[in-house]
Amino acid sequence: MVMKIIMKNFGDFLSSRPAGKEAYLSAQAYVFPAKNEADVIELDFDGVKVLTPSWADEFVTPLAEQWGDKLHFSHTENLSVKATLEFLKQIPTS
Amino acid sequence: MKESTPQIQKALDWVSMGNGIGFLLSDEHCPTRDVFQARADKLVIECANNLSIGENASLLGLVVGEIGNNTFDHNLGNWRDERGAYFVYDAEQRIVVIADRGQGVLTTLRQARSSIADDCEALTVAFTETLSGRAPERRGNGLKLVAKVVQEQQWKLEYHSGRGSYIIDGASTCTTKDDELKGMVAILTF
């Protein structure tokens, strides 16, 4: 089962580290599925106007560490979303 | 340095003066991150509606967001006097100016790497390496992507801090000046 997460629900402008961290902590409590509740988790960026590496590093990076290749992305056409996700892929995770 | 405009001159005057309190107008001053973010969002909306900028407005939001948020990430509770950032833009002239009266890049990065020799080395590290003054927090990537976007879009970024002036204009260079600028001034032309 694919669990889709609508990123626009966290805001149109996903920009600062504190905001990214708060979004992650909130989603961890109320949005993210448990590992036995989904096979794949999909982040849908439809409608997001700006994504920065700082916000994404607080939200996407820990998800990537937990879900690995079972973390998928959709609607990444926005240039800042595309640039940020491609950039994060090049950074070694801890 | 880019030929001075009233926005650039005001930033330089503010960062250089002995006491910066009360110098900025309310629509130039972002005392908190929330105020900065709201104005940065407004910039993106205005530029997205400008046909000649269009979808590149999102990349402008990325660059401005990273630089402006760094001001708050690294100086919170440690301003020289007036807290927050000077942030002005002109969508028609395609210029953004951000400044702060914070610690500056050298002091910030020496928290993580005490061997950094001078402002130019600190600025070069900030734009090319993954290192943050807030180590061991996992940080220090934002300005690398800023540099990449500025180069790819053929924009120009001047980032002045201490005695260093780091300029991305095609190639990246850093020069050392005689005068020290306590804090930082960033000038983006796009």
Interface residues (C-beta under 8 A of the other chain):
Chain A: D12 F13 S15 S16 R17 P18 A19 K49 V50 L51 T52 P53 S54 D57 T61 N78 L79 S80 V81 A83 T84 F87 L88 I91 S94
Chain B: R33 Q37 A40 D41 V44 I45 A48 E55 N56 S58 L59 G61 L62 G65 E66 N69 F72 D73 T130 R138 R139 N141 G142 K144 L145 K148 V149
